């Protein structure tokens, strides 16, 4: 059964991480490691032209180098690069993206312009966007940890947690895991420029 046009967010078959890195302080590095360490079963691709390898896996310079289909893009790059990445995703047939990056409308007028450009590019290519400035999402039953923080895997349950705030999501996970209380999904909406409540 299809959920909606955001289906690939919840049940992706293959994921690409833009900005993946071996740097411990890199947001893209944390996202990529969380995805791998969470045990996601589908292919996970690192995309960063600065690296030949990330976390022991091949790193690609661009999405065009990957010959297999991707249905979820995780984007942790500077805000100025996001619209161009979404255009790459559109050309590749990716229809869902999570944008972790900050520096958009919450920053200043130039950031608001970047956010408008991001949304316009996404809509032109029929891509739904979670974020920007999001912590990401967690779907324990699919072993999908697409978060940008140091987050435990979480316990699978029957209640979803949706919040604008990544801090609220982190606090609820910190509280729930030792009590063995699970979630079907945990979603941080961030700035909710496209996907919202």
N, C-alpha and C positions, 0 to 999 in steps of 0.2 A: 504494500500500500504506500503510495506517495504521500509525503507530508505536505509539501508545498514547493515553491520555487527555492526555498532554503534547504531542501532535502540534503544536498551535498555537505552542508555544515554538520549534520547529525550522523549521516551514514556515508562518508566519503570512501571511495575505493582506492584513490591514489592522491598523495599530498605533495605539494612543492613548497619549500620554505625559502623565501627571498630574504637575503641578509644572514643566512646561516653562517656560523663562524665557530672557531675553536676558542675564541676569547671568552674567559669566564664572565666578563662583565657585559658581553654583547647580548642584547635582547633576542636577536635572531638565533644566537647560539643556545640560549636557554630554551627557546621554543623548539628548536630541532632536537636537543637532548631530551626534553620532556616527551616529545613525540616518540622517540626511539625507546627511552627507558619505560614509558608507559605501556609498551608492548603492542602498539598499533600494528595490525597484521598486513595492511596494504603497503605498497611501495611508498617510500619517503625520499624525496629528492632535495638535496641542498643546492641552492642557486646563489652563487657569489663568485664574480669573476676574479676576485683576489685570491682565491684558494683553489688548489687542485683536489683537496680532500678535506672533509669536515667530519669529525667524530668517526674517523676510519672509513668513511664512505666517499665515493666520488662527488666532487662539487662541480656543478655545471656553470658555465659563464652566462647562459641565458636559457630561457624556457624553450627556445627553438631547438636546442641541442637534444632535448628529451623527445624520443620518438613515440613514447607511449602516451595514452590519454591521461589527463589530470583533471580531477573535478573539484579540488579545493586548493586555493593558494593562500598561504600564510605569509603576510608581508610585514617585515620588521626592518625597514630601511628608512633613510631620511624622508621627510614629508615631500620634498621636492621630486623624489623619484617615483612616488606612488602612482600618479596618473599614467606615466609611461609603462610601468609594470602592468597596470590594468589593461592597457592597450595590447601588450604582449599576451596577456591571459585571454583577451577577447579573440585574438587571432588564433589561439590554440584551442579555443572551445571551452575554456574554464568558465563556469557560471557562478562560482561562489568564492568570496575572498574575506579574510579576516585581516584588518589593518591595525596593527599594534602601535604604530608610530604616533607620536605626539607632534606638536608644532602646527596644528591646523587652526580651526576657528577659536579654540581656547587660548591661543597664543597672542594673535594680533591680526590686523587687517590683511597683511600678506598671507598669513595662515588661513584666514577665512577664504581668500581667493583660491588657495591651494585646495581647500576642502570643496569649494564649488566645482573646481576643475576635476577633482577626483570623482565626485558624484556624477557629473556630466559624462565623463569618460566611461564610468561603470554603466550608466544607463544606455549609452550609445552601443555598448557591447553586450547588453543584457546580463550584466553581472550584479549579483546582490552582494552588499558589503556589510560586514559586522565591524563596527568601529566608526571612525578611527579612535585612537587613544583608549584601546580596550585591553583588558587582561587576557581576553580570549575565551575559550570554552573547554569544558571537560565532559566527556560522555563515557562513564566507567564501563557500561555494558559492552561498548565497542573497543575498549582499551584505548580510547582517543583522549590524550592529554595535550590539547593545543593551547596551553596557557603560557604566559610570558613571565610567570613568577615561579618561585620555588614552592611548588604545590604538590602535596601528596597525591597519589593516584585517585584517592577517593573510593568510597564503597558504593556499589550499585544499589539503587533503591527505586522507589516508585514516585518520588516527588521531584519536580524540577525546581531549580533555583535560578531566577532571572533577576538581575540587578544592573542598574547603570554603573554602580561602583564596583571596581575590582577589589577594593579594600573590604567591602561587605562580603563578597564571595570568598575571599581568603579567610576572613574571620569565621564565617560559617563552616568552611571546610576544617579549619583548626579545631572548632568546637565539635563537629560531627564525627570525625574519623575515630577518635579514641572512644566514642560512645557507640560505634558501629551503626551509625545512622547514615543511610545512603541516599544518593540522588540519582535520578534517571539522567539528568543533565545539569550542568552549572554553566550559565552564560552571563558574561559581563558585556553589556551593551556599549560601554564607553560613551563616545559623543553621539552615537545613534544617528549618524548622518543619512543612513539608508534604512537598515533593519532596526526596528524599534519594538516597543512592547506590543 
